[in-house]
Amino acid sequence: MITTNTVVVIVFKEGDPLTLEYPAVVTWVLPDGVAWMQFGYMDPWGSPSPQFHRVEGTLSCVGQFGYVAVVENESLTLYLRPADELADPFVIKAFDWYETRLAEEGRERGAEALELQAMLAESLGLASEGADEPRE
C-alpha cells in the first residue's frame, strides 16, 4: 500500500526517551515493515540527511484506529498516521513547502509518488510494474 502526506512517529523502546516525528510525503506499507520518503529529496541545494528510510518489523493495525499502520521490532515502535491529525507547525510547513515545489515544477502528488516508487522498486522489494495507486 502506498500513501501520501503521512506522519511517521518513532518511539524508541529502551534507553532513549526520544520520540521522533517525520513528515513523510510518500509511505509504503510492505509485507515486512514500512518505508518512507521525506520532503527534502526535492531540496534544490541537496538534503543534509538521508530522505529515504526503511524499517523492518511486524505490522499491526493496518488501516485501523486512525493509523495507516503500526510497525514494531526489538528497538522501536513506529506509527504512521495521516498528516491532518497533527497540528505540529513544522510538519504542516514541510508539507506546504513540498506542495509548493511540486506546483512550481508542474508535478502532481500522486504521479510523483508513483515515480518515486518506480525509482525505489528494488529498495522497496517491489516489482516496478503494476504500481499501486497512492492513497491520501
N, CA, C and O atoms as CSV, one atom per row, in Angstrom:
chain,resi,resn,atom,element,x,y,z
A,1,MET,N,N,0.846,-1.164,0.000
A,1,MET,CA,C,0.000,0.000,0.000
A,1,MET,C,C,0.900,1.239,0.000
A,1,MET,O,O,1.895,1.293,0.723
A,2,ILE,N,N,0.545,2.220,-0.808
A,2,ILE,CA,C,1.286,3.471,-0.893
A,2,ILE,C,C,0.356,4.607,-0.466
A,2,ILE,O,O,-0.796,4.665,-0.895
A,3,THR,N,N,0.859,5.508,0.380
A,3,THR,CA,C,0.059,6.644,0.839
A,3,THR,C,C,0.884,7.918,0.706
A,3,THR,O,O,2.106,7.861,0.574
A,4,THR,N,N,0.217,9.059,0.741
A,4,THR,CA,C,0.917,10.339,0.684
A,4,THR,C,C,0.558,11.173,1.909
A,4,THR,O,O,-0.472,10.959,2.550
A,5,ASN,N,N,1.432,12.127,2.217
A,5,ASN,CA,C,1.275,13.042,3.354
A,5,ASN,C,C,0.905,12.318,4.643
A,5,ASN,O,O,-0.208,12.429,5.158
A,6,THR,N,N,1.872,11.584,5.132
A,6,THR,CA,C,1.732,10.783,6.339
A,6,THR,C,C,2.781,11.236,7.354
A,6,THR,O,O,3.886,11.630,6.981
A,7,VAL,N,N,2.432,11.179,8.622
A,7,VAL,CA,C,3.385,11.494,9.678
A,7,VAL,C,C,3.923,10.170,10.224
A,7,VAL,O,O,3.159,9.284,10.609
A,8,VAL,N,N,5.244,10.055,10.249
A,8,VAL,CA,C,5.902,8.879,10.802
A,8,VAL,C,C,6.346,9.226,12.213
A,8,VAL,O,O,7.127,10.157,12.409
A,9,VAL,N,N,5.858,8.492,13.187
A,9,VAL,CA,C,6.222,8.726,14.583
A,9,VAL,C,C,7.004,7.512,15.071
A,9,VAL,O,O,6.506,6.387,15.024
A,10,ILE,N,N,8.232,7.741,15.540
A,10,ILE,CA,C,9.082,6.660,16.028
A,10,ILE,C,C,9.226,6.807,17.532
A,10,ILE,O,O,9.610,7.866,18.027
A,11,VAL,N,N,8.918,5.743,18.251
A,11,VAL,CA,C,9.067,5.720,19.699
A,11,VAL,C,C,10.081,4.618,20.030
A,11,VAL,O,O,9.841,3.441,19.763
A,12,PHE,N,N,11.209,5.015,20.609
A,12,PHE,CA,C,12.230,4.047,20.979
A,12,PHE,C,C,11.829,3.337,22.258
A,12,PHE,O,O,11.245,3.944,23.156
A,13,LYS,N,N,12.144,2.046,22.342
A,13,LYS,CA,C,11.682,1.228,23.463
A,13,LYS,C,C,12.550,1.331,24.701
A,13,LYS,O,O,12.031,1.425,25.813
A,14,GLU,N,N,13.862,1.313,24.528
A,14,GLU,CA,C,14.722,1.267,25.700
A,14,GLU,C,C,15.821,2.304,25.632
A,14,GLU,O,O,16.349,2.594,24.559
A,15,GLY,N,N,16.158,2.856,26.771
A,15,GLY,CA,C,17.332,3.691,26.899
A,15,GLY,C,C,17.234,5.083,26.314
A,15,GLY,O,O,18.052,5.940,26.650
A,16,ASP,N,N,16.272,5.339,25.459
A,16,ASP,CA,C,16.182,6.637,24.820
A,16,ASP,C,C,14.737,7.112,24.870
A,16,ASP,O,O,13.890,6.587,24.147
A,17,PRO,N,N,14.443,8.100,25.714
A,17,PRO,CA,C,13.061,8.545,25.847
A,17,PRO,C,C,12.583,9.388,24.656
A,17,PRO,O,O,11.476,9.926,24.672
A,18,LEU,N,N,13.415,9.493,23.641
A,18,LEU,CA,C,13.128,10.340,22.496
A,18,LEU,C,C,12.010,9.775,21.613
A,18,LEU,O,O,11.987,8.583,21.307
A,19,THR,N,N,11.098,10.641,21.218
A,19,THR,CA,C,10.085,10.322,20.225
A,19,THR,C,C,10.339,11.247,19.040
A,19,THR,O,O,10.418,12.464,19.211
A,20,LEU,N,N,10.467,10.694,17.863
A,20,LEU,CA,C,10.739,11.474,16.661
A,20,LEU,C,C,9.521,11.491,15.751
A,20,LEU,O,O,8.805,10.495,15.649
A,21,GLU,N,N,9.283,12.618,15.088
A,21,GLU,CA,C,8.207,12.723,14.113
A,21,GLU,C,C,8.801,13.220,12.797
A,21,GLU,O,O,9.566,14.184,12.770
A,22,TYR,N,N,8.436,12.546,11.711
A,22,TYR,CA,C,8.917,12.912,10.391
A,22,TYR,C,C,7.752,13.148,9.447
A,22,TYR,O,O,6.809,12.357,9.432
A,23,PRO,N,N,7.791,14.222,8.653
A,23,PRO,CA,C,6.790,14.381,7.611
A,23,PRO,C,C,7.189,13.504,6.423
A,23,PRO,O,O,8.235,13.722,5.811
A,24,ALA,N,N,6.376,12.535,6.107
A,24,ALA,CA,C,6.660,11.609,5.006
A,24,ALA,C,C,5.728,11.931,3.844
A,24,ALA,O,O,4.511,11.785,3.952
A,25,VAL,N,N,6.311,12.369,2.734
A,25,VAL,CA,C,5.474,12.723,1.594
A,25,VAL,C,C,4.943,11.487,0.882
A,25,VAL,O,O,3.904,11.541,0.224
A,26,VAL,N,N,5.656,10.372,1.015
A,26,VAL,CA,C,5.188,9.092,0.491
A,26,VAL,C,C,5.574,8.019,1.494
A,26,VAL,O,O,6.697,8.017,1.999
A,27,THR,N,N,4.657,7.107,1.788
A,27,THR,CA,C,4.965,5.946,2.627
A,27,THR,C,C,4.536,4.683,1.901
A,27,THR,O,O,3.584,4.686,1.120
A,28,TRP,N,N,5.247,3.619,2.170
A,28,TRP,CA,C,4.918,2.309,1.624
A,28,TRP,C,C,4.765,1.335,2.779
A,28,TRP,O,O,5.689,1.163,3.574
A,29,VAL,N,N,3.611,0.700,2.878
A,29,VAL,CA,C,3.402,-0.377,3.843
A,29,VAL,C,C,3.768,-1.658,3.111
A,29,VAL,O,O,3.134,-2.025,2.121
A,30,LEU,N,N,4.793,-2.332,3.607
A,30,LEU,CA,C,5.355,-3.510,2.953
A,30,LEU,C,C,5.075,-4.753,3.795
A,30,LEU,O,O,4.751,-4.635,4.977
A,31,PRO,N,N,5.194,-5.930,3.208
A,31,PRO,CA,C,4.929,-7.145,3.988
A,31,PRO,C,C,5.828,-7.295,5.220
A,31,PRO,O,O,5.431,-7.920,6.203
A,32,ASP,N,N,7.047,-6.718,5.170
A,32,ASP,CA,C,7.995,-6.872,6.281
A,32,ASP,C,C,8.281,-5.572,7.011
A,32,ASP,O,O,9.285,-5.477,7.716
A,33,GLY,N,N,7.418,-4.555,6.860
A,33,GLY,CA,C,7.633,-3.294,7.546
A,33,GLY,C,C,7.106,-2.117,6.743
A,33,GLY,O,O,6.095,-2.232,6.050
A,34,VAL,N,N,7.794,-0.986,6.839
A,34,VAL,CA,C,7.390,0.218,6.113
A,34,VAL,C,C,8.621,0.943,5.582
A,34,VAL,O,O,9.743,0.735,6.043
A,35,ALA,N,N,8.371,1.802,4.597
A,35,ALA,CA,C,9.406,2.684,4.070
A,35,ALA,C,C,8.755,4.045,3.844
A,35,ALA,O,O,7.543,4.141,3.650
A,36,TRP,N,N,9.574,5.096,3.871
A,36,TRP,CA,C,9.027,6.422,3.611
A,36,TRP,C,C,10.081,7.332,3.010
A,36,TRP,O,O,11.286,7.140,3.175
A,37,MET,N,N,9.569,8.340,2.299
A,37,MET,CA,C,10.405,9.384,1.715
A,37,MET,C,C,10.004,10.705,2.353
A,37,MET,O,O,8.825,11.053,2.409
A,38,GLN,N,N,11.001,11.428,2.830
A,38,GLN,CA,C,10.750,12.743,3.402
A,38,GLN,C,C,10.824,13.807,2.309
A,38,GLN,O,O,11.360,13.558,1.229
A,39,PHE,N,N,10.294,14.977,2.589
A,39,PHE,CA,C,10.157,16.047,1.604
A,39,PHE,C,C,11.481,16.590,1.086
A,39,PHE,O,O,11.530,17.127,-0.020
A,40,GLY,N,N,12.539,16.464,1.849
A,40,GLY,CA,C,13.820,17.075,1.497
A,40,GLY,C,C,14.473,16.529,0.244
A,40,GLY,O,O,15.439,17.121,-0.238
A,41,TYR,N,N,13.988,15.426,-0.303
A,41,TYR,CA,C,14.578,14.916,-1.542
A,41,TYR,C,C,14.406,15.931,-2.678
A,41,TYR,O,O,15.130,15.870,-3.671
A,42,MET,N,N,13.462,16.859,-2.541
A,42,MET,CA,C,13.233,17.883,-3.562
A,42,MET,C,C,14.007,19.168,-3.305
A,42,MET,O,O,13.892,20.118,-4.080
A,43,ASP,N,N,14.781,19.215,-2.248
A,43,ASP,CA,C,15.545,20.414,-1.922
A,43,ASP,C,C,16.552,20.688,-3.039
A,43,ASP,O,O,17.412,19.848,-3.308
A,44,PRO,N,N,16.461,21.843,-3.692
A,44,PRO,CA,C,17.368,22.118,-4.819
A,44,PRO,C,C,18.838,22.218,-4.409
A,44,PRO,O,O,19.715,22.094,-5.264
A,45,TRP,N,N,19.127,22.437,-3.138
A,45,TRP,CA,C,20.501,22.523,-2.649
A,45,TRP,C,C,20.987,21.211,-2.036
A,45,TRP,O,O,22.107,21.135,-1.531
A,46,GLY,N,N,20.161,20.202,-2.080
A,46,GLY,CA,C,20.518,18.914,-1.504
A,46,GLY,C,C,20.132,18.844,-0.041
A,46,GLY,O,O,20.063,19.863,0.646
A,47,SER,N,N,19.884,17.651,0.422
A,47,SER,CA,C,19.465,17.454,1.800
A,47,SER,C,C,20.659,17.098,2.676
A,47,SER,O,O,21.547,16.366,2.240
A,48,PRO,N,N,20.692,17.609,3.910
A,48,PRO,CA,C,21.799,17.280,4.804
A,48,PRO,C,C,21.712,15.873,5.404
A,48,PRO,O,O,22.660,15.415,6.041
A,49,SER,N,N,20.585,15.188,5.206
A,49,SER,CA,C,20.434,13.845,5.768
A,49,SER,C,C,19.661,12.971,4.783
A,49,SER,O,O,18.980,13.487,3.896
A,50,PRO,N,N,19.765,11.643,4.935
A,50,PRO,CA,C,19.014,10.758,4.041
A,50,PRO,C,C,17.512,11.039,4.124
A,50,PRO,O,O,16.982,11.319,5.199
A,51,GLN,N,N,16.849,10.964,2.997
A,51,GLN,CA,C,15.421,11.242,2.945
A,51,GLN,C,C,14.590,9.978,2.771
A,51,GLN,O,O,13.383,9.992,3.012
A,52,PHE,N,N,15.222,8.889,2.356
A,52,PHE,CA,C,14.526,7.607,2.211
A,52,PHE,C,C,14.884,6.725,3.398
A,52,PHE,O,O,16.055,6.594,3.754
A,53,HIS,N,N,13.869,6.122,4.008
A,53,HIS,CA,C,14.072,5.257,5.175
A,53,HIS,C,C,13.228,3.999,5.023
A,53,HIS,O,O,12.138,4.026,4.452
A,54,ARG,N,N,13.752,2.908,5.541
A,54,ARG,CA,C,13.001,1.652,5.555
A,54,ARG,C,C,13.229,0.986,6.905
A,54,ARG,O,O,14.364,0.866,7.365
A,55,VAL,N,N,12.134,0.551,7.540
A,55,VAL,CA,C,12.210,-0.115,8.838
A,55,VAL,C,C,11.494,-1.458,8.717
A,55,VAL,O,O,10.334,-1.525,8.308
A,56,GLU,N,N,12.194,-2.508,9.073
A,56,GLU,CA,C,11.588,-3.835,9.080
A,56,GLU,C,C,10.999,-4.115,10.448
A,56,GLU,O,O,11.522,-3.674,11.471
A,57,GLY,N,N,9.908,-4.854,10.448
A,57,GLY,CA,C,9.274,-5.212,11.696
A,57,GLY,C,C,7.933,-5.868,11.450
A,57,GLY,O,O,7.544,-6.121,10.309
A,58,THR,N,N,7.235,-6.138,12.532
A,58,THR,CA,C,5.924,-6.781,12.475
A,58,THR,C,C,4.852,-5.715,12.304
A,58,THR,O,O,4.790,-4.755,13.072
A,59,LEU,N,N,4.009,-5.893,11.291
A,59,LEU,CA,C,2.920,-4.954,11.022
A,59,LEU,C,C,1.708,-5.274,11.876
A,59,LEU,O,O,1.375,-6.437,12.101
A,60,SER,N,N,1.053,-4.218,12.349
A,60,SER,CA,C,-0.233,-4.374,13.031
A,60,SER,C,C,-1.061,-3.128,12.784
A,60,SER,O,O,-0.541,-2.121,12.303
A,61,CYS,N,N,-2.311,-3.183,13.101
A,61,CYS,CA,C,-3.226,-2.036,12.991
A,61,CYS,C,C,-3.255,-1.419,11.603
A,61,CYS,O,O,-3.495,-0.217,11.486
A,62,VAL,N,N,-3.024,-2.182,10.554
A,62,VAL,CA,C,-3.031,-1.615,9.208
A,62,VAL,C,C,-4.437,-1.111,8.892
A,62,VAL,O,O,-5.391,-1.886,8.822
A,63,GLY,N,N,-4.542,0.202,8.703
A,63,GLY,CA,C,-5.818,0.810,8.367
A,63,GLY,C,C,-6.836,0.840,9.500
A,63,GLY,O,O,-8.032,0.993,9.247
A,64,GLN,N,N,-6.384,0.698,10.744
A,64,GLN,CA,C,-7.299,0.685,11.877
A,64,GLN,C,C,-6.900,1.735,12.911
A,64,GLN,O,O,-5.753,2.182,12.947
A,65,PHE,N,N,-7.846,2.116,13.737
A,65,PHE,CA,C,-7.606,3.001,14.881
A,65,PHE,C,C,-6.982,4.334,14.484
A,65,PHE,O,O,-6.237,4.925,15.265
A,66,GLY,N,N,-7.280,4.813,13.276
A,66,GLY,CA,C,-6.759,6.082,12.824
A,66,GLY,C,C,-5.333,6.035,12.303
A,66,GLY,O,O,-4.782,7.067,11.920
A,67,TYR,N,N,-4.725,4.851,12.280
A,67,TYR,CA,C,-3.364,4.714,11.782
A,67,TYR,C,C,-3.361,4.118,10.387
A,67,TYR,O,O,-4.215,3.301,10.045
A,68,VAL,N,N,-2.391,4.534,9.589
A,68,VAL,CA,C,-2.152,3.870,8.320
A,68,VAL,C,C,-1.580,2.486,8.630
A,68,VAL,O,O,-1.985,1.487,8.038
A,69,ALA,N,N,-0.624,2.447,9.577
A,69,ALA,CA,C,-0.019,1.183,10.005
A,69,ALA,C,C,0.792,1.425,11.271
A,69,ALA,O,O,1.157,2.557,11.589
A,70,VAL,N,N,1.063,0.345,11.979
A,70,VAL,CA,C,1.975,0.354,13.122
A,70,VAL,C,C,2.970,-0.780,12.882
A,70,VAL,O,O,2.578,-1.897,12.544
A,71,VAL,N,N,4.259,-0.485,13.061
A,71,VAL,CA,C,5.314,-1.477,12.873
A,71,VAL,C,C,6.123,-1.537,14.157
A,71,VAL,O,O,6.439,-0.510,14.758
A,72,GLU,N,N,6.452,-2.749,14.565
A,72,GLU,CA,C,7.218,-2.917,15.796
A,72,GLU,C,C,8.363,-3.892,15.556
A,72,GLU,O,O,8.192,-4.922,14.904
A,73,ASN,N,N,9.533,-3.551,16.093
A,73,ASN,CA,C,10.641,-4.501,16.127
A,73,ASN,C,C,11.290,-4.418,17.503
A,73,ASN,O,O,10.728,-3.804,18.410
A,74,GLU,N,N,12.461,-5.022,17.677
A,74,GLU,CA,C,13.040,-5.108,19.015
A,74,GLU,C,C,13.450,-3.759,19.590
A,74,GLU,O,O,13.555,-3.632,20.810
A,75,SER,N,N,13.687,-2.748,18.760
A,75,SER,CA,C,14.181,-1.484,19.282
A,75,SER,C,C,13.203,-0.317,19.224
A,75,SER,O,O,13.423,0.693,19.893
A,76,LEU,N,N,12.128,-0.427,18.441
A,76,LEU,CA,C,11.232,0.711,18.314
A,76,LEU,C,C,9.827,0.300,17.910
A,76,LEU,O,O,9.590,-0.812,17.437
A,77,THR,N,N,8.905,1.226,18.111
A,77,THR,CA,C,7.551,1.121,17.568
A,77,THR,C,C,7.370,2.335,16.674
A,77,THR,O,O,7.666,3.463,17.069
A,78,LEU,N,N,6.886,2.095,15.482
A,78,LEU,CA,C,6.724,3.145,14.501
A,78,LEU,C,C,5.250,3.247,14.130
A,78,LEU,O,O,4.623,2.255,13.760
A,79,TYR,N,N,4.709,4.445,14.231
A,79,TYR,CA,C,3.300,4.693,13.916
A,79,TYR,C,C,3.212,5.555,12.665
A,79,TYR,O,O,3.917,6.557,12.553
A,80,LEU,N,N,2.378,5.185,11.749
A,80,LEU,CA,C,2.089,6.020,10.583
A,80,LEU,C,C,0.680,6.544,10.755
A,80,LEU,O,O,-0.256,5.771,10.957
A,81,ARG,N,N,0.526,7.857,10.674
A,81,ARG,CA,C,-0.815,8.415,10.800
A,81,ARG,C,C,-0.986,9.533,9.774
A,81,ARG,O,O,-0.006,10.150,9.357
A,82,PRO,N,N,-2.217,9.791,9.372
A,82,PRO,CA,C,-2.455,10.860,8.400
A,82,PRO,C,C,-1.985,12.205,8.941
A,82,PRO,O,O,-2.109,12.479,10.134
A,83,ALA,N,N,-1.451,13.036,8.064
A,83,ALA,CA,C,-0.902,14.330,8.479
A,83,ALA,C,C,-1.958,15.266,9.029
A,83,ALA,O,O,-1.636,16.127,9.848
A,84,ASP,N,N,-3.180,15.134,8.618
A,84,ASP,CA,C,-4.197,16.069,9.082
A,84,ASP,C,C,-4.539,15.890,10.556
A,84,ASP,O,O,-5.233,16.730,11.129
A,85,GLU,N,N,-4.074,14.829,11.172
A,85,GLU,CA,C,-4.315,14.611,12.597
A,85,GLU,C,C,-3.268,15.300,13.465
A,85,GLU,O,O,-3.371,15.284,14.691
A,86,LEU,N,N,-2.279,15.893,12.848
A,86,LEU,CA,C,-1.187,16.508,13.607
A,86,LEU,C,C,-1.118,17.992,13.297
A,86,LEU,O,O,-1.076,18.383,12.130
A,87,ALA,N,N,-1.106,18.804,14.309
A,87,ALA,CA,C,-1.070,20.251,14.113
A,87,ALA,C,C,0.325,20.840,14.299
A,87,ALA,O,O,0.473,22.060,14.374
A,88,ASP,N,N,1.341,19.998,14.374
A,88,ASP,CA,C,2.706,20.486,14.554
A,88,ASP,C,C,3.060,21.433,13.405
A,88,ASP,O,O,3.015,21.034,12.241
A,89,PRO,N,N,3.411,22.680,13.722
A,89,PRO,CA,C,3.684,23.668,12.673
A,89,PRO,C,C,4.812,23.258,11.719
A,89,PRO,O,O,4.724,23.530,10.522
A,90,PHE,N,N,5.863,22.613,12.219
A,90,PHE,CA,C,6.959,22.187,11.346
A,90,PHE,C,C,6.461,21.189,10.308
A,90,PHE,O,O,6.782,21.303,9.125
A,91,VAL,N,N,5.689,20.226,10.747
A,91,VAL,CA,C,5.192,19.199,9.837
A,91,VAL,C,C,4.276,19.813,8.785
A,91,VAL,O,O,4.390,19.495,7.601
A,92,ILE,N,N,3.386,20.672,9.201
A,92,ILE,CA,C,2.466,21.319,8.260
A,92,ILE,C,C,3.255,22.174,7.261
A,92,ILE,O,O,2.963,22.149,6.065
A,93,LYS,N,N,4.254,22.934,7.742
A,93,LYS,CA,C,5.082,23.748,6.853
A,93,LYS,C,C,5.858,22.883,5.864
A,93,LYS,O,O,6.029,23.264,4.706
A,94,ALA,N,N,6.325,21.729,6.314
A,94,ALA,CA,C,7.050,20.830,5.413
A,94,ALA,C,C,6.157,20.355,4.277
A,94,ALA,O,O,6.575,20.344,3.119
A,95,PHE,N,N,4.932,19.962,4.603
A,95,PHE,CA,C,4.007,19.533,3.550
A,95,PHE,C,C,3.633,20.694,2.638
A,95,PHE,O,O,3.506,20.509,1.427
A,96,ASP,N,N,3.457,21.882,3.196
A,96,ASP,CA,C,3.159,23.061,2.374
A,96,ASP,C,C,4.307,23.357,1.413
A,96,ASP,O,O,4.080,23.639,0.236
A,97,TRP,N,N,5.543,23.293,1.917
A,97,TRP,CA,C,6.718,23.523,1.086
A,97,TRP,C,C,6.758,22.510,-0.056
A,97,TRP,O,O,7.008,22.871,-1.206
A,98,TYR,N,N,6.514,21.258,0.263
A,98,TYR,CA,C,6.539,20.191,-0.745
A,98,TYR,C,C,5.480,20.434,-1.820
A,98,TYR,O,O,5.768,20.325,-3.012
A,99,GLU,N,N,4.269,20.759,-1.404
A,99,GLU,CA,C,3.187,21.021,-2.361
A,99,GLU,C,C,3.536,22.207,-3.262
A,99,GLU,O,O,3.253,22.179,-4.460
A,100,THR,N,N,4.148,23.248,-2.692
A,100,THR,CA,C,4.554,24.412,-3.479
A,100,THR,C,C,5.612,24.026,-4.508
A,100,THR,O,O,5.534,24.428,-5.670
A,101,ARG,N,N,6.601,23.244,-4.075
A,101,ARG,CA,C,7.659,22.793,-5.007
A,101,ARG,C,C,7.069,21.960,-6.139
A,101,ARG,O,O,7.433,22.145,-7.300
A,102,LEU,N,N,6.166,21.049,-5.811
A,102,LEU,CA,C,5.535,20.248,-6.861
A,102,LEU,C,C,4.809,21.146,-7.860
A,102,LEU,O,O,4.950,20.978,-9.071
A,103,ALA,N,N,4.036,22.093,-7.348
A,103,ALA,CA,C,3.263,23.002,-8.215
A,103,ALA,C,C,4.196,23.835,-9.096
A,103,ALA,O,O,3.928,24.023,-10.283
A,104,GLU,N,N,5.283,24.330,-8.518
A,104,GLU,CA,C,6.234,25.132,-9.288
A,104,GLU,C,C,6.844,24.340,-10.441
A,104,GLU,O,O,7.178,24.900,-11.486
A,105,GLU,N,N,6.982,23.046,-10.240
A,105,GLU,CA,C,7.567,22.191,-11.266
A,105,GLU,C,C,6.510,21.523,-12.146
A,105,GLU,O,O,6.836,20.718,-13.018
A,106,GLY,N,N,5.231,21.870,-11.907
A,106,GLY,CA,C,4.157,21.314,-12.726
A,106,GLY,C,C,3.935,19.831,-12.506
A,106,GLY,O,O,3.533,19.113,-13.421
A,107,ARG,N,N,4.199,19.374,-11.287
A,107,ARG,CA,C,4.045,17.959,-10.967
A,107,ARG,C,C,2.869,17.772,-10.023
A,107,ARG,O,O,2.454,18.706,-9.336
A,108,GLU,N,N,2.335,16.556,-9.996
A,108,GLU,CA,C,1.174,16.212,-9.168
A,108,GLU,C,C,1.588,15.167,-8.146
A,108,GLU,O,O,2.392,14.286,-8.451
A,109,ARG,N,N,1.049,15.255,-6.939
A,109,ARG,CA,C,1.462,14.414,-5.818
A,109,ARG,C,C,1.360,12.910,-6.119
A,109,ARG,O,O,2.303,12.163,-5.859
A,110,GLY,N,N,0.228,12.469,-6.661
A,110,GLY,CA,C,0.047,11.043,-6.940
A,110,GLY,C,C,1.019,10.524,-7.978
A,110,GLY,O,O,1.587,9.443,-7.819
A,111,ALA,N,N,1.212,11.289,-9.037
A,111,ALA,CA,C,2.159,10.887,-10.083
A,111,ALA,C,C,3.590,10.874,-9.548
A,111,ALA,O,O,4.384,10.003,-9.902
A,112,GLU,N,N,3.912,11.841,-8.697
A,112,GLU,CA,C,5.239,11.893,-8.085
A,112,GLU,C,C,5.472,10.665,-7.204
A,112,GLU,O,O,6.559,10.088,-7.216
A,113,ALA,N,N,4.458,10.269,-6.446
A,113,ALA,CA,C,4.576,9.082,-5.588
A,113,ALA,C,C,4.847,7.837,-6.423
A,113,ALA,O,O,5.676,7.008,-6.050
A,114,LEU,N,N,4.158,7.703,-7.540
A,114,LEU,CA,C,4.368,6.543,-8.416
A,114,LEU,C,C,5.751,6.569,-9.056
A,114,LEU,O,O,6.376,5.523,-9.235
A,115,GLU,N,N,6.231,7.766,-9.402
A,115,GLU,CA,C,7.571,7.885,-9.971
A,115,GLU,C,C,8.629,7.485,-8.938
A,115,GLU,O,O,9.581,6.773,-9.257
A,116,LEU,N,N,8.452,7.952,-7.700
A,116,LEU,CA,C,9.377,7.553,-6.633
A,116,LEU,C,C,9.347,6.053,-6.420
A,116,LEU,O,O,10.393,5.430,-6.238
A,117,GLN,N,N,8.162,5.469,-6.441
A,117,GLN,CA,C,8.047,4.025,-6.254
A,117,GLN,C,C,8.789,3.269,-7.359
A,117,GLN,O,O,9.464,2.276,-7.088
A,118,ALA,N,N,8.665,3.732,-8.583
A,118,ALA,CA,C,9.364,3.078,-9.693
A,118,ALA,C,C,10.879,3.182,-9.517
A,118,ALA,O,O,11.600,2.215,-9.763
A,119,MET,N,N,11.366,4.358,-9.090
A,119,MET,CA,C,12.809,4.547,-8.891
A,119,MET,C,C,13.334,3.705,-7.736
A,119,MET,O,O,14.477,3.249,-7.766
A,120,LEU,N,N,12.495,3.497,-6.709
A,120,LEU,CA,C,12.924,2.786,-5.497
A,120,LEU,C,C,12.457,1.331,-5.455
A,120,LEU,O,O,12.582,0.675,-4.421
A,121,ALA,N,N,11.926,0.824,-6.554
A,121,ALA,CA,C,11.316,-0.509,-6.563
A,121,ALA,C,C,12.232,-1.581,-5.976
A,121,ALA,O,O,11.786,-2.428,-5.202
A,122,GLU,N,N,13.493,-1.543,-6.339
A,122,GLU,CA,C,14.417,-2.558,-5.829
A,122,GLU,C,C,14.611,-2.423,-4.318
A,122,GLU,O,O,14.587,-3.422,-3.600
A,123,SER,N,N,14.800,-1.207,-3.836
A,123,SER,CA,C,14.969,-0.974,-2.394
A,123,SER,C,C,13.714,-1.328,-1.608
A,123,SER,O,O,13.788,-1.724,-0.445
A,124,LEU,N,N,12.557,-1.181,-2.259
A,124,LEU,CA,C,11.283,-1.496,-1.611
A,124,LEU,C,C,10.940,-2.977,-1.698
A,124,LEU,O,O,10.025,-3.444,-1.019
A,125,GLY,N,N,11.674,-3.723,-2.533
A,125,GLY,CA,C,11.361,-5.133,-2.732
A,125,GLY,C,C,10.098,-5.322,-3.557
A,125,GLY,O,O,9.384,-6.312,-3.398
A,126,LEU,N,N,9.828,-4.359,-4.445
A,126,LEU,CA,C,8.626,-4.404,-5.274
A,126,LEU,C,C,9.007,-4.552,-6.737
A,126,LEU,O,O,10.074,-4.106,-7.160
A,127,ALA,N,N,8.136,-5.176,-7.498
A,127,ALA,CA,C,8.299,-5.169,-8.941
A,127,ALA,C,C,7.942,-3.778,-9.423
A,127,ALA,O,O,6.982,-3.192,-8.923
A,128,SER,N,N,8.677,-3.228,-10.375
A,128,SER,CA,C,8.408,-1.871,-10.841
A,128,SER,C,C,7.141,-1.798,-11.690
A,128,SER,O,O,6.596,-0.712,-11.892
A,129,GLU,N,N,6.675,-2.919,-12.180
A,129,GLU,CA,C,5.433,-2.920,-12.960
A,129,GLU,C,C,4.245,-3.114,-12.032
A,129,GLU,O,O,4.386,-3.650,-10.933
A,130,GLY,N,N,3.087,-2.680,-12.475
A,130,GLY,CA,C,1.868,-2.854,-11.695
A,130,GLY,C,C,1.879,-2.033,-10.417
A,130,GLY,O,O,1.528,-2.528,-9.346
A,131,ALA,N,N,2.282,-0.780,-10.536
A,131,ALA,CA,C,2.404,0.077,-9.350
A,131,ALA,C,C,1.063,0.273,-8.670
A,131,ALA,O,O,0.020,0.366,-9.317
A,132,ASP,N,N,1.115,0.332,-7.369
A,132,ASP,CA,C,-0.045,0.581,-6.515
A,132,ASP,C,C,-0.421,2.055,-6.614
A,132,ASP,O,O,0.465,2.910,-6.606
A,133,GLU,N,N,-1.693,2.368,-6.704
A,133,GLU,CA,C,-2.138,3.764,-6.734
A,133,GLU,C,C,-2.035,4.363,-5.336
A,133,GLU,O,O,-2.456,3.731,-4.367
A,134,PRO,N,N,-1.484,5.572,-5.212
A,134,PRO,CA,C,-1.349,6.180,-3.887
A,134,PRO,C,C,-2.687,6.599,-3.299
A,134,PRO,O,O,-3.606,6.991,-4.018
A,135,ARG,N,N,-2.779,6.506,-1.960
A,135,ARG,CA,C,-3.961,6.976,-1.227
A,135,ARG,C,C,-3.543,8.150,-0.366
A,135,ARG,O,O,-2.418,8.210,0.130
A,136,GLU,N,N,-4.466,9.082,-0.196
A,136,GLU,CA,C,-4.183,10.243,0.660
A,136,GLU,C,C,-4.770,10.017,2.037
A,136,GLU,O,O,-4.643,10.875,2.910
